[in-house]
Each structure stands twice: as structure tokens, then as C-alpha cells.
Amino acid sequence: MGSITGKGVFSLVQETIKIEGMECDHCVMRVGRAIASVEGVVEVDVSLEKKEAVVDFEDNRTDSGKIRDAIREAGYEPL
């Protein structure tokens, strides 16, 4: 799941983050936008039913902590 770019080697990491406080489709959109705004995030899929986000990101550009911070800044609690 890695790739070689002009800047070097990176790994694409997938993480599932449970999220507390999502109650409607608006919440899903807000969380999705917050996560997508983090530099290095490649793809995000937020599920209201599962109350989680599946996030693919480049580990040389971001990390789980920055993604969790973005979720908190949007008003939700990553578990």
C-alpha cells in the first residue's frame, strides 16, 4: 500500500475512528469536511449508522492525532 513519489516513499494508512455525537446527515457532512480538510487525507467515508469514519491518509503528511483534532474542532468526540 505504499507508493514512490518525487518526494520519496510514503505509506497509505487506513484507520477507522469511532465518533461520538453524530446524530444526523448534517453531522456526517460536517465531520467528513473536517477530516477532508486535513492535509494528507486521501479519502474519508463517514457512516452515521456505524458512528465512525474510515480515513485513508498519507503517513508522511499527517497522522491520526491531527485527524482526531479536526474531528474535535468540528464539535465531535473521536473515541
N, C-alpha and C positions, 0 to 999 in steps of 0.2 A: 504494500500500500504506500510505498514511497515513490518519489519521482526526483529526477535530476533537473534542476533549472539552471539558468545562467548565474544564479546567486549561490548555488550549492545544492545540497541534498536536504530534503525535508520529508517528514512523515505526515501522512494524513491520519488524524486520530478521530475516532468516533466515540462520543460519550453520551450516555443517557442521563439526564438530570431530572429528578422528580421536583415538581414545583408546587408549593402551597399557595393558595389564594386565588387561583384561576377559577372563575365561575361562569364565564360566557365567551362567546366568539370574539367580543371586543378584547377580552383579556388575552386570548390566544394571539390575536393580531399584535397587541402591544408587546407581549413577550417576544414574539417572533421578530418584530422590528428591532427591539433592543438587542437581541442576540446577533442578528444580522449586521448590526452597526459596528460590531467588534471587528477590528482589522484582523484578518487571518481566518475568519469564519467562512467556510466554503458553502455549506448548506445547513439549513435548520428545518426541522419538522416538529411542530408543536401539536400535541394532542390534548384536547380538553377532556376527553373520555378517560385517558390514562393519567392525566395531570402530570405530563412530562414533556421534555424536549429532547429530541435526538439531534445532536450537533456534530457536524464534521468540520474539523479545523486543522490548519497547518500548525504543527507544534513548534515551528521556528518563528512564528509570528504572533502567537497568542497562547494562552493556557486556560485551564479550567477556572482558575481564580478570577481572571478578567471577565470570563463569560458569566460566572456567578455574580460578580459585582454589577454587571449590566442588568441582570435579572432583578437584583435588589433595587437598583436605581429606578427601575420601571415600577416598583411597588410590590414585588412578589418575593417570596422566600424560597430559594433553592434548598433542597434537602440533601 
